[in-house]
Amino acid sequence: MKYITGLINLIISLIISTIIIYAINFIAGFAGADYSFSNGEVFVIWILMAILVNNCFNK
């Protein structure tokens, strides 16, 4: 049962991190910034944001 809970938390944190990354990029676009990321940069940012979101769930 712990594995299922951990898997659900991982999937939720990955989805939320994706939403956060694109929301920040979208809001920055309104301010006039134009960010373009390579696939490697997006992957690293995505994983780090998922770790941050997951740590927020644990508190």
mmCIF file as Biopython writes it, N, C-alpha, C and O atoms, coordinates in Angstrom:
data_model
#
loop_
_atom_site.group_PDB
_atom_site.id
_atom_site.type_symbol
_atom_site.label_atom_id
_atom_site.label_alt_id
_atom_site.label_comp_id
_atom_site.label_asym_id
_atom_site.label_entity_id
_atom_site.label_seq_id
_atom_site.pdbx_PDB_ins_code
_atom_site.Cartn_x
_atom_site.Cartn_y
_atom_site.Cartn_z
_atom_site.occupancy
_atom_site.B_iso_or_equiv
_atom_site.auth_seq_id
_atom_site.auth_asym_id
_atom_site.pdbx_PDB_model_num
ATOM 1   N N  . MET A ? 1  ? 0.817  -1.187 0.000   1.0 0.0 1  A 1 
ATOM 2   C CA . MET A ? 1  ? 0.000  0.000  0.000   1.0 0.0 1  A 1 
ATOM 3   C C  . MET A ? 1  ? 0.867  1.260  0.000   1.0 0.0 1  A 1 
ATOM 4   O O  . MET A ? 1  ? 0.472  2.276  -0.572  1.0 0.0 1  A 1 
ATOM 5   N N  . LYS A ? 2  ? 2.040  1.210  0.632   1.0 0.0 2  A 1 
ATOM 6   C CA . LYS A ? 2  ? 2.928  2.363  0.638   1.0 0.0 2  A 1 
ATOM 7   C C  . LYS A ? 2  ? 3.427  2.679  -0.765  1.0 0.0 2  A 1 
ATOM 8   O O  . LYS A ? 2  ? 3.645  3.841  -1.109  1.0 0.0 2  A 1 
ATOM 9   N N  . TYR A ? 3  ? 3.609  1.618  -1.584  1.0 0.0 3  A 1 
ATOM 10  C CA . TYR A ? 3  ? 4.099  1.833  -2.942  1.0 0.0 3  A 1 
ATOM 11  C C  . TYR A ? 3  ? 3.067  2.549  -3.799  1.0 0.0 3  A 1 
ATOM 12  O O  . TYR A ? 3  ? 3.414  3.410  -4.608  1.0 0.0 3  A 1 
ATOM 13  N N  . ILE A ? 4  ? 1.804  2.197  -3.623  1.0 0.0 4  A 1 
ATOM 14  C CA . ILE A ? 4  ? 0.746  2.844  -4.395  1.0 0.0 4  A 1 
ATOM 15  C C  . ILE A ? 4  ? 0.625  4.308  -3.997  1.0 0.0 4  A 1 
ATOM 16  O O  . ILE A ? 4  ? 0.467  5.172  -4.860  1.0 0.0 4  A 1 
ATOM 17  N N  . THR A ? 5  ? 0.698  4.595  -2.720  1.0 0.0 5  A 1 
ATOM 18  C CA . THR A ? 5  ? 0.639  5.979  -2.243  1.0 0.0 5  A 1 
ATOM 19  C C  . THR A ? 5  ? 1.831  6.774  -2.758  1.0 0.0 5  A 1 
ATOM 20  O O  . THR A ? 5  ? 1.678  7.920  -3.178  1.0 0.0 5  A 1 
ATOM 21  N N  . GLY A ? 6  ? 3.005  6.179  -2.728  1.0 0.0 6  A 1 
ATOM 22  C CA . GLY A ? 6  ? 4.198  6.843  -3.243  1.0 0.0 6  A 1 
ATOM 23  C C  . GLY A ? 6  ? 4.110  7.106  -4.731  1.0 0.0 6  A 1 
ATOM 24  O O  . GLY A ? 6  ? 4.530  8.163  -5.202  1.0 0.0 6  A 1 
ATOM 25  N N  . LEU A ? 7  ? 3.566  6.150  -5.479  1.0 0.0 7  A 1 
ATOM 26  C CA . LEU A ? 7  ? 3.411  6.312  -6.919  1.0 0.0 7  A 1 
ATOM 27  C C  . LEU A ? 7  ? 2.393  7.408  -7.236  1.0 0.0 7  A 1 
ATOM 28  O O  . LEU A ? 7  ? 2.604  8.205  -8.150  1.0 0.0 7  A 1 
ATOM 29  N N  . ILE A ? 8  ? 1.315  7.447  -6.499  1.0 0.0 8  A 1 
ATOM 30  C CA . ILE A ? 8  ? 0.308  8.493  -6.705  1.0 0.0 8  A 1 
ATOM 31  C C  . ILE A ? 8  ? 0.897  9.864  -6.390  1.0 0.0 8  A 1 
ATOM 32  O O  . ILE A ? 8  ? 0.668  10.815 -7.136  1.0 0.0 8  A 1 
ATOM 33  N N  . ASN A ? 9  ? 1.648  9.981  -5.308  1.0 0.0 9  A 1 
ATOM 34  C CA . ASN A ? 9  ? 2.295  11.261 -4.971  1.0 0.0 9  A 1 
ATOM 35  C C  . ASN A ? 9  ? 3.286  11.684 -6.045  1.0 0.0 9  A 1 
ATOM 36  O O  . ASN A ? 9  ? 3.383  12.868 -6.366  1.0 0.0 9  A 1 
ATOM 37  N N  . LEU A ? 10 ? 4.025  10.728 -6.604  1.0 0.0 10 A 1 
ATOM 38  C CA . LEU A ? 10 ? 4.988  11.031 -7.662  1.0 0.0 10 A 1 
ATOM 39  C C  . LEU A ? 10 ? 4.275  11.546 -8.901  1.0 0.0 10 A 1 
ATOM 40  O O  . LEU A ? 10 ? 4.694  12.546 -9.485  1.0 0.0 10 A 1 
ATOM 41  N N  . ILE A ? 11 ? 3.222  10.889 -9.303  1.0 0.0 11 A 1 
ATOM 42  C CA . ILE A ? 11 ? 2.491  11.306 -10.502 1.0 0.0 11 A 1 
ATOM 43  C C  . ILE A ? 11 ? 1.867  12.682 -10.299 1.0 0.0 11 A 1 
ATOM 44  O O  . ILE A ? 11 ? 1.920  13.525 -11.194 1.0 0.0 11 A 1 
ATOM 45  N N  . ILE A ? 12 ? 1.282  12.911 -9.138  1.0 0.0 12 A 1 
ATOM 46  C CA . ILE A ? 12 ? 0.681  14.214 -8.852  1.0 0.0 12 A 1 
ATOM 47  C C  . ILE A ? 12 ? 1.739  15.307 -8.839  1.0 0.0 12 A 1 
ATOM 48  O O  . ILE A ? 12 ? 1.511  16.388 -9.382  1.0 0.0 12 A 1 
ATOM 49  N N  . SER A ? 13 ? 2.892  15.047 -8.230  1.0 0.0 13 A 1 
ATOM 50  C CA . SER A ? 13 ? 3.937  16.066 -8.170  1.0 0.0 13 A 1 
ATOM 51  C C  . SER A ? 13 ? 4.503  16.354 -9.553  1.0 0.0 13 A 1 
ATOM 52  O O  . SER A ? 13 ? 4.863  17.497 -9.834  1.0 0.0 13 A 1 
ATOM 53  N N  . LEU A ? 14 ? 4.594  15.349 -10.429 1.0 0.0 14 A 1 
ATOM 54  C CA . LEU A ? 14 ? 5.070  15.584 -11.795 1.0 0.0 14 A 1 
ATOM 55  C C  . LEU A ? 14 ? 4.063  16.409 -12.590 1.0 0.0 14 A 1 
ATOM 56  O O  . LEU A ? 14 ? 4.455  17.283 -13.363 1.0 0.0 14 A 1 
ATOM 57  N N  . ILE A ? 15 ? 2.789  16.146 -12.411 1.0 0.0 15 A 1 
ATOM 58  C CA . ILE A ? 15 ? 1.759  16.919 -13.116 1.0 0.0 15 A 1 
ATOM 59  C C  . ILE A ? 15 ? 1.741  18.354 -12.614 1.0 0.0 15 A 1 
ATOM 60  O O  . ILE A ? 15 ? 1.680  19.292 -13.410 1.0 0.0 15 A 1 
ATOM 61  N N  . ILE A ? 16 ? 1.794  18.530 -11.302 1.0 0.0 16 A 1 
ATOM 62  C CA . ILE A ? 16 ? 1.773  19.888 -10.743 1.0 0.0 16 A 1 
ATOM 63  C C  . ILE A ? 16 ? 3.027  20.659 -11.146 1.0 0.0 16 A 1 
ATOM 64  O O  . ILE A ? 16 ? 2.952  21.856 -11.426 1.0 0.0 16 A 1 
ATOM 65  N N  . SER A ? 17 ? 4.176  19.990 -11.179 1.0 0.0 17 A 1 
ATOM 66  C CA . SER A ? 17 ? 5.403  20.680 -11.579 1.0 0.0 17 A 1 
ATOM 67  C C  . SER A ? 17 ? 5.339  21.123 -13.031 1.0 0.0 17 A 1 
ATOM 68  O O  . SER A ? 17 ? 5.853  22.188 -13.374 1.0 0.0 17 A 1 
ATOM 69  N N  . THR A ? 18 ? 4.716  20.326 -13.888 1.0 0.0 18 A 1 
ATOM 70  C CA . THR A ? 18 ? 4.551  20.720 -15.288 1.0 0.0 18 A 1 
ATOM 71  C C  . THR A ? 18 ? 3.676  21.962 -15.400 1.0 0.0 18 A 1 
ATOM 72  O O  . THR A ? 18 ? 3.981  22.878 -16.164 1.0 0.0 18 A 1 
ATOM 73  N N  . ILE A ? 19 ? 2.600  21.987 -14.643 1.0 0.0 19 A 1 
ATOM 74  C CA . ILE A ? 19 ? 1.704  23.144 -14.659 1.0 0.0 19 A 1 
ATOM 75  C C  . ILE A ? 19 ? 2.427  24.394 -14.158 1.0 0.0 19 A 1 
ATOM 76  O O  . ILE A ? 19 ? 2.272  25.471 -14.734 1.0 0.0 19 A 1 
ATOM 77  N N  . ILE A ? 20 ? 3.211  24.258 -13.097 1.0 0.0 20 A 1 
ATOM 78  C CA . ILE A ? 20 ? 3.939  25.400 -12.537 1.0 0.0 20 A 1 
ATOM 79  C C  . ILE A ? 20 ? 4.963  25.942 -13.524 1.0 0.0 20 A 1 
ATOM 80  O O  . ILE A ? 20 ? 5.080  27.156 -13.693 1.0 0.0 20 A 1 
ATOM 81  N N  . ILE A ? 21 ? 5.708  25.050 -14.180 1.0 0.0 21 A 1 
ATOM 82  C CA . ILE A ? 21 ? 6.739  25.479 -15.127 1.0 0.0 21 A 1 
ATOM 83  C C  . ILE A ? 21 ? 6.114  26.258 -16.284 1.0 0.0 21 A 1 
ATOM 84  O O  . ILE A ? 21 ? 6.603  27.327 -16.649 1.0 0.0 21 A 1 
ATOM 85  N N  . TYR A ? 22 ? 5.036  25.726 -16.860 1.0 0.0 22 A 1 
ATOM 86  C CA . TYR A ? 22 ? 4.413  26.405 -17.990 1.0 0.0 22 A 1 
ATOM 87  C C  . TYR A ? 22 ? 3.685  27.668 -17.561 1.0 0.0 22 A 1 
ATOM 88  O O  . TYR A ? 22 ? 3.598  28.614 -18.344 1.0 0.0 22 A 1 
ATOM 89  N N  . ALA A ? 23 ? 3.164  27.713 -16.350 1.0 0.0 23 A 1 
ATOM 90  C CA . ALA A ? 23 ? 2.516  28.933 -15.858 1.0 0.0 23 A 1 
ATOM 91  C C  . ALA A ? 23 ? 3.538  30.054 -15.691 1.0 0.0 23 A 1 
ATOM 92  O O  . ALA A ? 23 ? 3.276  31.197 -16.063 1.0 0.0 23 A 1 
ATOM 93  N N  . ILE A ? 24 ? 4.693  29.728 -15.136 1.0 0.0 24 A 1 
ATOM 94  C CA . ILE A ? 24 ? 5.747  30.737 -14.978 1.0 0.0 24 A 1 
ATOM 95  C C  . ILE A ? 24 ? 6.214  31.238 -16.338 1.0 0.0 24 A 1 
ATOM 96  O O  . ILE A ? 24 ? 6.417  32.437 -16.529 1.0 0.0 24 A 1 
ATOM 97  N N  . ASN A ? 25 ? 6.383  30.312 -17.284 1.0 0.0 25 A 1 
ATOM 98  C CA . ASN A ? 25 ? 6.815  30.699 -18.628 1.0 0.0 25 A 1 
ATOM 99  C C  . ASN A ? 25 ? 5.750  31.549 -19.321 1.0 0.0 25 A 1 
ATOM 100 O O  . ASN A ? 25 ? 6.089  32.493 -20.034 1.0 0.0 25 A 1 
ATOM 101 N N  . PHE A ? 26 ? 4.487  31.234 -19.125 1.0 0.0 26 A 1 
ATOM 102 C CA . PHE A ? 26 ? 3.382  31.986 -19.725 1.0 0.0 26 A 1 
ATOM 103 C C  . PHE A ? 26 ? 3.297  33.386 -19.132 1.0 0.0 26 A 1 
ATOM 104 O O  . PHE A ? 26 ? 3.116  34.359 -19.863 1.0 0.0 26 A 1 
ATOM 105 N N  . ILE A ? 27 ? 3.425  33.494 -17.818 1.0 0.0 27 A 1 
ATOM 106 C CA . ILE A ? 27 ? 3.372  34.798 -17.150 1.0 0.0 27 A 1 
ATOM 107 C C  . ILE A ? 27 ? 4.574  35.653 -17.552 1.0 0.0 27 A 1 
ATOM 108 O O  . ILE A ? 27 ? 4.446  36.865 -17.729 1.0 0.0 27 A 1 
ATOM 109 N N  . ALA A ? 28 ? 5.732  35.024 -17.695 1.0 0.0 28 A 1 
ATOM 110 C CA . ALA A ? 28 ? 6.918  35.766 -18.123 1.0 0.0 28 A 1 
ATOM 111 C C  . ALA A ? 28 ? 6.757  36.271 -19.556 1.0 0.0 28 A 1 
ATOM 112 O O  . ALA A ? 28 ? 7.302  37.314 -19.917 1.0 0.0 28 A 1 
ATOM 113 N N  . GLY A ? 29 ? 6.008  35.528 -20.366 1.0 0.0 29 A 1 
ATOM 114 C CA . GLY A ? 29 ? 5.746  35.976 -21.724 1.0 0.0 29 A 1 
ATOM 115 C C  . GLY A ? 29 ? 4.938  37.264 -21.756 1.0 0.0 29 A 1 
ATOM 116 O O  . GLY A ? 29 ? 5.150  38.099 -22.635 1.0 0.0 29 A 1 
ATOM 117 N N  . PHE A ? 30 ? 4.014  37.442 -20.813 1.0 0.0 30 A 1 
ATOM 118 C CA . PHE A ? 30 ? 3.267  38.688 -20.730 1.0 0.0 30 A 1 
ATOM 119 C C  . PHE A ? 30 ? 4.163  39.855 -20.343 1.0 0.0 30 A 1 
ATOM 120 O O  . PHE A ? 30 ? 3.886  40.998 -20.707 1.0 0.0 30 A 1 
ATOM 121 N N  . ALA A ? 31 ? 5.230  39.578 -19.609 1.0 0.0 31 A 1 
ATOM 122 C CA . ALA A ? 31 ? 6.155  40.630 -19.196 1.0 0.0 31 A 1 
ATOM 123 C C  . ALA A ? 31 ? 7.163  40.960 -20.290 1.0 0.0 31 A 1 
ATOM 124 O O  . ALA A ? 31 ? 7.981  41.866 -20.128 1.0 0.0 31 A 1 
ATOM 125 N N  . GLY A ? 32 ? 7.109  40.228 -21.405 1.0 0.0 32 A 1 
ATOM 126 C CA . GLY A ? 32 ? 7.994  40.527 -22.518 1.0 0.0 32 A 1 
ATOM 127 C C  . GLY A ? 32 ? 9.185  39.595 -22.640 1.0 0.0 32 A 1 
ATOM 128 O O  . GLY A ? 32 ? 9.982  39.737 -23.567 1.0 0.0 32 A 1 
ATOM 129 N N  . ALA A ? 33 ? 9.322  38.658 -21.739 1.0 0.0 33 A 1 
ATOM 130 C CA . ALA A ? 33 ? 10.454 37.725 -21.808 1.0 0.0 33 A 1 
ATOM 131 C C  . ALA A ? 33 ? 10.128 36.602 -22.786 1.0 0.0 33 A 1 
ATOM 132 O O  . ALA A ? 33 ? 8.973  36.200 -22.929 1.0 0.0 33 A 1 
ATOM 133 N N  . ASP A ? 34 ? 11.152 36.107 -23.450 1.0 0.0 34 A 1 
ATOM 134 C CA . ASP A ? 34 ? 10.973 35.006 -24.393 1.0 0.0 34 A 1 
ATOM 135 C C  . ASP A ? 34 ? 11.976 33.919 -24.034 1.0 0.0 34 A 1 
ATOM 136 O O  . ASP A ? 34 ? 13.153 34.012 -24.381 1.0 0.0 34 A 1 
ATOM 137 N N  . TYR A ? 35 ? 11.509 32.896 -23.345 1.0 0.0 35 A 1 
ATOM 138 C CA . TYR A ? 35 ? 12.376 31.816 -22.908 1.0 0.0 35 A 1 
ATOM 139 C C  . TYR A ? 35 ? 12.204 30.618 -23.824 1.0 0.0 35 A 1 
ATOM 140 O O  . TYR A ? 35 ? 11.088 30.218 -24.157 1.0 0.0 35 A 1 
ATOM 141 N N  . SER A ? 36 ? 13.321 30.065 -24.215 1.0 0.0 36 A 1 
ATOM 142 C CA . SER A ? 36 ? 13.275 28.813 -24.964 1.0 0.0 36 A 1 
ATOM 143 C C  . SER A ? 36 ? 14.208 27.838 -24.262 1.0 0.0 36 A 1 
ATOM 144 O O  . SER A ? 36 ? 15.351 28.174 -23.952 1.0 0.0 36 A 1 
ATOM 145 N N  . PHE A ? 37 ? 13.719 26.635 -24.013 1.0 0.0 37 A 1 
ATOM 146 C CA . PHE A ? 37 ? 14.474 25.629 -23.283 1.0 0.0 37 A 1 
ATOM 147 C C  . PHE A ? 37 ? 14.792 24.471 -24.204 1.0 0.0 37 A 1 
ATOM 148 O O  . PHE A ? 37 ? 13.993 24.108 -25.068 1.0 0.0 37 A 1 
ATOM 149 N N  . SER A ? 38 ? 15.972 23.893 -24.011 1.0 0.0 38 A 1 
ATOM 150 C CA . SER A ? 38 ? 16.276 22.645 -24.713 1.0 0.0 38 A 1 
ATOM 151 C C  . SER A ? 38 ? 15.613 21.498 -23.951 1.0 0.0 38 A 1 
ATOM 152 O O  . SER A ? 38 ? 15.129 21.685 -22.835 1.0 0.0 38 A 1 
ATOM 153 N N  . ASN A ? 39 ? 15.595 20.320 -24.553 1.0 0.0 39 A 1 
ATOM 154 C CA . ASN A ? 39 ? 14.951 19.180 -23.905 1.0 0.0 39 A 1 
ATOM 155 C C  . ASN A ? 39 ? 15.635 18.809 -22.590 1.0 0.0 39 A 1 
ATOM 156 O O  . ASN A ? 39 ? 14.959 18.442 -21.629 1.0 0.0 39 A 1 
ATOM 157 N N  . GLY A ? 40 ? 16.945 18.899 -22.533 1.0 0.0 40 A 1 
ATOM 158 C CA . GLY A ? 40 ? 17.680 18.576 -21.313 1.0 0.0 40 A 1 
ATOM 159 C C  . GLY A ? 40 ? 17.390 19.550 -20.198 1.0 0.0 40 A 1 
ATOM 160 O O  . GLY A ? 40 ? 17.242 19.148 -19.044 1.0 0.0 40 A 1 
ATOM 161 N N  . GLU A ? 41 ? 17.305 20.831 -20.527 1.0 0.0 41 A 1 
ATOM 162 C CA . GLU A ? 41 ? 16.998 21.839 -19.514 1.0 0.0 41 A 1 
ATOM 163 C C  . GLU A ? 41 ? 15.598 21.663 -18.962 1.0 0.0 41 A 1 
ATOM 164 O O  . GLU A ? 41 ? 15.386 21.793 -17.756 1.0 0.0 41 A 1 
ATOM 165 N N  . VAL A ? 42 ? 14.643 21.370 -19.825 1.0 0.0 42 A 1 
ATOM 166 C CA . VAL A ? 42 ? 13.271 21.155 -19.375 1.0 0.0 42 A 1 
ATOM 167 C C  . VAL A ? 42 ? 13.193 19.940 -18.467 1.0 0.0 42 A 1 
ATOM 168 O O  . VAL A ? 42 ? 12.482 19.962 -17.462 1.0 0.0 42 A 1 
ATOM 169 N N  . PHE A ? 43 ? 13.915 18.880 -18.806 1.0 0.0 43 A 1 
ATOM 170 C CA . PHE A ? 43 ? 13.898 17.665 -17.984 1.0 0.0 43 A 1 
ATOM 171 C C  . PHE A ? 43 ? 14.449 17.934 -16.597 1.0 0.0 43 A 1 
ATOM 172 O O  . PHE A ? 43 ? 13.860 17.498 -15.608 1.0 0.0 43 A 1 
ATOM 173 N N  . VAL A ? 44 ? 15.566 18.641 -16.501 1.0 0.0 44 A 1 
ATOM 174 C CA . VAL A ? 44 ? 16.178 18.938 -15.204 1.0 0.0 44 A 1 
ATOM 175 C C  . VAL A ? 44 ? 15.268 19.840 -14.379 1.0 0.0 44 A 1 
ATOM 176 O O  . VAL A ? 44 ? 15.077 19.594 -13.188 1.0 0.0 44 A 1 
ATOM 177 N N  . ILE A ? 45 ? 14.706 20.877 -14.987 1.0 0.0 45 A 1 
ATOM 178 C CA . ILE A ? 45 ? 13.799 21.773 -14.274 1.0 0.0 45 A 1 
ATOM 179 C C  . ILE A ? 45 ? 12.569 21.007 -13.811 1.0 0.0 45 A 1 
ATOM 180 O O  . ILE A ? 45 ? 12.096 21.209 -12.692 1.0 0.0 45 A 1 
ATOM 181 N N  . TRP A ? 46 ? 12.047 20.130 -14.661 1.0 0.0 46 A 1 
ATOM 182 C CA . TRP A ? 46 ? 10.852 19.353 -14.347 1.0 0.0 46 A 1 
ATOM 183 C C  . TRP A ? 46 ? 11.085 18.447 -13.146 1.0 0.0 46 A 1 
ATOM 184 O O  . TRP A ? 46 ? 10.246 18.377 -12.248 1.0 0.0 46 A 1 
ATOM 185 N N  . ILE A ? 47 ? 12.222 17.751 -13.125 1.0 0.0 47 A 1 
ATOM 186 C CA . ILE A ? 47 ? 12.533 16.854 -12.013 1.0 0.0 47 A 1 
ATOM 187 C C  . ILE A ? 47 ? 12.756 17.641 -10.718 1.0 0.0 47 A 1 
ATOM 188 O O  . ILE A ? 47 ? 12.260 17.248 -9.662  1.0 0.0 47 A 1 
ATOM 189 N N  . LEU A ? 48 ? 13.495 18.742 -10.794 1.0 0.0 48 A 1 
ATOM 190 C CA . LEU A ? 48 ? 13.738 19.544 -9.595  1.0 0.0 48 A 1 
ATOM 191 C C  . LEU A ? 48 ? 12.444 20.149 -9.055  1.0 0.0 48 A 1 
ATOM 192 O O  . LEU A ? 48 ? 12.251 20.207 -7.840  1.0 0.0 48 A 1 
ATOM 193 N N  . MET A ? 49 ? 11.565 20.594 -9.934  1.0 0.0 49 A 1 
ATOM 194 C CA . MET A ? 49 ? 10.284 21.140 -9.485  1.0 0.0 49 A 1 
ATOM 195 C C  . MET A ? 49 ? 9.421  20.045 -8.876  1.0 0.0 49 A 1 
ATOM 196 O O  . MET A ? 49 ? 8.705  20.296 -7.907  1.0 0.0 49 A 1 
ATOM 197 N N  . ALA A ? 50 ? 9.476  18.834 -9.425  1.0 0.0 50 A 1 
ATOM 198 C CA . ALA A ? 50 ? 8.711  17.713 -8.856  1.0 0.0 50 A 1 
ATOM 199 C C  . ALA A ? 50 ? 9.217  17.364 -7.468  1.0 0.0 50 A 1 
ATOM 200 O O  . ALA A ? 50 ? 8.424  17.031 -6.587  1.0 0.0 50 A 1 
ATOM 201 N N  . ILE A ? 51 ? 10.524 17.434 -7.260  1.0 0.0 51 A 1 
ATOM 202 C CA . ILE A ? 51 ? 11.089 17.174 -5.926  1.0 0.0 51 A 1 
ATOM 203 C C  . ILE A ? 51 ? 10.607 18.239 -4.949  1.0 0.0 51 A 1 
ATOM 204 O O  . ILE A ? 51 ? 10.258 17.929 -3.810  1.0 0.0 51 A 1 
ATOM 205 N N  . LEU A ? 52 ? 10.586 19.496 -5.396  1.0 0.0 52 A 1 
ATOM 206 C CA . LEU A ? 52 ? 10.105 20.583 -4.532  1.0 0.0 52 A 1 
ATOM 207 C C  . LEU A ? 52 ? 8.645  20.404 -4.161  1.0 0.0 52 A 1 
ATOM 208 O O  . LEU A ? 52 ? 8.272  20.580 -3.002  1.0 0.0 52 A 1 
ATOM 209 N N  . VAL A ? 53 ? 7.818  20.057 -5.134  1.0 0.0 53 A 1 
ATOM 210 C CA . VAL A ? 53 ? 6.392  19.852 -4.871  1.0 0.0 53 A 1 
ATOM 211 C C  . VAL A ? 53 ? 6.200  18.660 -3.940  1.0 0.0 53 A 1 
ATOM 212 O O  . VAL A ? 53 ? 5.375  18.708 -3.028  1.0 0.0 53 A 1 
ATOM 213 N N  . ASN A ? 54 ? 6.954  17.601 -4.165  1.0 0.0 54 A 1 
ATOM 214 C CA . ASN A ? 54 ? 6.857  16.408 -3.318  1.0 0.0 54 A 1 
ATOM 215 C C  . ASN A ? 54 ? 7.250  16.725 -1.869  1.0 0.0 54 A 1 
ATOM 216 O O  . ASN A ? 54 ? 6.632  16.217 -0.933  1.0 0.0 54 A 1 
ATOM 217 N N  . ASN A ? 55 ? 8.266  17.555 -1.689  1.0 0.0 55 A 1 
ATOM 218 C CA . ASN A ? 55 ? 8.662  17.953 -0.339  1.0 0.0 55 A 1 
ATOM 219 C C  . ASN A ? 55 ? 7.582  18.807 0.325   1.0 0.0 55 A 1 
ATOM 220 O O  . ASN A ? 55 ? 7.425  18.760 1.545   1.0 0.0 55 A 1 
ATOM 221 N N  . CYS A ? 56 ? 6.847  19.574 -0.450  1.0 0.0 56 A 1 
ATOM 222 C CA . CYS A ? 56 ? 5.758  20.365 0.119   1.0 0.0 56 A 1 
ATOM 223 C C  . CYS A ? 56 ? 4.607  19.476 0.556   1.0 0.0 56 A 1 
ATOM 224 O O  . CYS A ? 56 ? 3.911  19.800 1.518   1.0 0.0 56 A 1 
ATOM 225 N N  . PHE A ? 57 ? 4.389  18.344 -0.142  1.0 0.0 57 A 1 
ATOM 226 C CA . PHE A ? 57 ? 3.350  17.398 0.262   1.0 0.0 57 A 1 
ATOM 227 C C  . PHE A ? 57 ? 3.678  16.773 1.603   1.0 0.0 57 A 1 
ATOM 228 O O  . PHE A ? 57 ? 2.772  16.528 2.400   1.0 0.0 57 A 1 
ATOM 229 N N  . ASN A ? 58 ? 4.941  16.510 1.874   1.0 0.0 58 A 1 
ATOM 230 C CA . ASN A ? 58 ? 5.346  15.804 3.074   1.0 0.0 58 A 1 
ATOM 231 C C  . ASN A ? 58 ? 5.231  16.660 4.325   1.0 0.0 58 A 1 
ATOM 232 O O  . ASN A ? 58 ? 5.242  16.114 5.428   1.0 0.0 58 A 1 
ATOM 233 N N  . LYS A ? 59 ? 5.122  17.972 4.202   1.0 0.0 59 A 1 
ATOM 234 C CA . LYS A ? 59 ? 5.092  18.835 5.380   1.0 0.0 59 A 1 
ATOM 235 C C  . LYS A ? 59 ? 3.720  19.147 5.801   1.0 0.0 59 A 1 
ATOM 236 O O  . LYS A ? 59 ? 3.523  19.865 6.781   1.0 0.0 59 A 1 
#
